[in-house]
Amino acid sequence: MKKYVLILTLPLLWMGATYISRGVDQSWKFDRPDVLEELESLSGKWEIVRPAKLNLPVLSQGIKYADYPKVLLKGNDFYDFEVKTRIYISSENQDTQAGGLILRYRNLYSYYMLFLNTKDKRLTLTRAALAGFKPLKRENRSVEPDRWYELKAVCYLDHIRAFLDGEPIFDVKDETSTGGQVGLVTGGTSQVYFENLQVKSEKIEANREPVQQ
């Protein structure tokens, strides 16, 4: 019996590139400092805070400058996936009130941002490239600061679908990037709070090196 099993498994050990499909359904709750160890800050200062107006622990970005402070989940590239967060945009800053999701991040010149803007009353999908930022889609919405929203993106092949509080807002087709990391972003000096981040994906991983017996 042992000899029979060995004959069956040897061809698999010599395969040069095998593909493993691994389902991912995970949630990150921003209620403790050690969750920051699973995040990679690209810009800004991200920390767990407990604002008096909310009275619960949340993730926030504290450095104030005119940029797009970004934080990513460490390690994983996602291809066909769903990602969502609960976001609270404060009216404390009258100049900018925007934040949202980072999608399919490859590098500083290849990723998407799904932005909720309560000052300009709209939801925007923007693509970052070497030439700068290009808005791909804008949709006006009656959104207000100082309340919670659920912001969700579903990325499948070359489509990105945006949802707000479960309502489908738009569906954009763009072939620039179909995989990468996910994360969170704020608009410049906006005061934004995130309660959690959830990702569902059928992640495909490649074992590129042959395993020899």
N, C-alpha and C positions, 0 to 999 in steps of 0.2 A: 504493500500500500504506500509506503514512504517513497519508494522508487517511482511509482506512478505520479505522485504529486510533484516530484522534482522535475519530471519531463514536461509537465504542463506549465510550470512556472519559469523555467529557464528562458523561453522566448521573450517573456515579459521583462526579465532582468536585463536583456540586451537591447531593448528598444531605445533608440536615440533620443526621441522626444515624445513623451507621453503627456496627456492632458488630463487634469483632475478637475472635475466640476465640484465646487464646494459652495453649498448654500450659506449665505450670511444673513442673519436677522439679529441685529444687535442695537442696543440703545445705550447711550452715554448720558447719565443724569449728572448735571453740574451742581452737585450738592456736597462735594468734599474736595479738599485740596489735591489729593493724590490722583484725581482724574486728569489733572494737568499733565501728568507723566505720559498719558496716551495721546497728547496733542503736540503738534510741532508749530511753534509760532514763527511766521515768516516776517511779520512786522507788527509793531505795537506791543503793548504790555497787557497780556491776558491774565486774568485772575478771577478767583471765586469771591464774590462779594455778597453782602446781604443788605440791599437798599432799604431804608426805612419805609419807603412808599410801597414796597412789595412784601417785605417781611418774609422772604424765603431766599435760599442761596441760589445764585445764578452766575453765569459766566459773563464777564464784561471786559471791555478794553479801555485802559486808562490813560494812555498817552494821547495828547491832543495835538494833532498836526494834520495838514491837508493832504492826506494820502488815503489809501485803502488798506487799513490794518487787516491782516489775514491770519487765520490759524487753521491748520489741517489735521485730520486724523493721521497718525503716523503709519507708514508702512504700506498700506494696501492701495492698489489700483483697482477701481471698479469700472465695469464696462456697461452692461445692462443692469440698471439699479434704480431704486427709489430712495430718496433721502428727504427727511423733513425735520423741522425744528419748530419750537415755540419761541416767538420773538416778541419783545416789548420795546417799542421805540419811545423814548421819553421826550416830553416837550421842554425839558430843561434847557436844551440848546435850540434857540430860535433860528439859527442859520442853516443847519443841516440836520435832517432827521431821516436817516436811511441805514439799512443793514439787510443782510440776507445770507445766501448760500454760495459757496464756491463749488463749481462742478468741473470734473474732468481736468484737474490741474496737472499739467506736465512740467511747466517751468514758468518763470515770470512773464513769458511772452506767449503762453498757450494755456488758456483756461477760460471758463465762463463764470459770470456773476449773475445771480438772480436777486435783484434788489427790490425791496419794498421801501417806498419813499412816502412818508406820511406828510411831508411838507408840500411836495409837488403832486401828491395824490395819484400815484401810479405804481405799477409793477413793471420792471424792465429787465430784459435779458440782454446782457452785454458780453461781447467776446473780446478778450485781450490778445494782442498780436504785436509783432515788432513795430508795426506802424502806429500803434496806440490802441485805444478802446473804440469799439464799434458797436453801437446799439443795434441789436437784431430785431427786437420787438418791444413796443411799449403799449401798455393798456391802462387807461385811466380808471381809477377806482375810488370810491368814497371811503378812504381809510383815514383813521384818526390816530394821533399819538396817545400815549398813556393807556393803552389797552393791549391785551394779548392777541396775537394772530398765530395760526398754524400755517407755515410756509412749506410747500412741498414741491419737489421736482421729480419727474420720472424720465429717465434717460434710457432710450432704447434705440440701438443702431445709430442712425443719424438724426434722431428726433429728440427734442427736449420739450416736455410738457410741464406747464406751471399750474399750480393749484394754490388757492388761498382759502383757508378754512374749509377745505374739502371741495370747493367749487373749481372746476376747470376754467382757467383764464385764457391760456393760449397754447398753441402747439407750433414749435419752430423746427424747421428742417435745416441742418447745417452739418456739412461733412468735414469740417476742420479737424475735430478731435472726437474720437469715440470711446476714449478711456482715460482714466487718471484718478488722482486723489479727490476727496471731498473735504469741505471745511466750511468755515464761517467768515464773514467779512462785515466791516462797518464802513460807513461813508464818512471819511474825514473825521471831523470833531463830533459826530453824532454820539449821543448817549444811548447805547443799545444794550439790552439784556437778553441772554439766551438761557432757557431753562433746560433744554436737552438737545440731543442730536440722535436721530435714528436712521439706520441704513439697512435696506433689504436688497440682496443681490444674489445672482447665480454667478459667482466669480470663477473665472477660468484661469488656472495656473499651469505653467509649462515647466516640465522637468527636462531641461535642455541637454544635460550631460548623461551619456549612457552609463548605466549601472552595471558593472562587471562582476561576475561571480568567480 
